[in-house]
């Protein structure tokens, strides 16, 4: 059955047929799929992973580059960015196997076709004709991104995070990629006691991608900035950079980020200098989440709305402080403060 390109029961190519066609061992093909996301992009009604024409072209080009001496990781990045299926080919992706690509922009007329509704026993599929959009940077699934992080492939992690931020924005990338990958890393740490190096590499690459977005908008909507800081001794600063990036790119809000481990006297001094419309303070761990010091922050005129975010906070909430439990809640509360 693997020798047939297409059958009614098992459409596409099996791994054995692809291995014979390329002269590449099947275990190597599986490694390329697991490490770099270069693999079968469809699943048959019988549940088997199958390669289609576009997959074969990417694998052929990757094999050629590797034979010329290009490292496998670099070859994979190149083919995922640039290799498309031949004109006229149509590539079928079961939804559960497509890379997370979020809501796609409206394509040119005639470039997208939707297959008729399949029988109830078969999964719903979408058929996309090959188009120049294939040359756009790949948007990974959370599993693909986690594999790159586990392999300590910092270049791939950076490229994929930047591509997702550029195409889908901060909130989508944070909720659909960053948080799930951190979940995977934390589970590995709980199971093995290791993987700290993976967490550090992934955090560093995400922080670098977010930092480039935290710049003063050309025409900010607010006269008084939003001030973001971590609680004293809190080192987990990624959430405040993500929040600042979302405010900057999505809402054109001017922000100031003080970063990790901001002493409360320093935060108070910054408030007096800037007169911010809102102050967002993050605590991830209970050891940093005592709410009491927030009550000592200065009362300004006009007032600054103080918002405590994160799972670390404990104790009695001061009357002047509001607490949020999610990214979207934080955006909403800051939006209220800017009105």
Secondary structure by P-SEA (a helix, b strand, c coil): ccccccccccccccaaaaaaaacccaaaaaaaaaccccccccccccbbbbbcaaaaaaaaaaaaaaaacccaaaaaaaaaacccccccbbbbbccccccccccccccccccccccccccccccbbbbbcccccccccccccaaaaaaaaaacaaaaaaaaaaaaaaccccaaaaaccaaaaaaaaaaaaaacccaaaaaaaaaaaaaaaaaaaccccccccccbbbbbbccccccccaaaaaaaaaaaaccccccccccccccaaaaaaaaaaccccbbbbbbcccccccccccccccccccbbbbbbbcccccccccccbbbbccaaaaaaaaaaaac
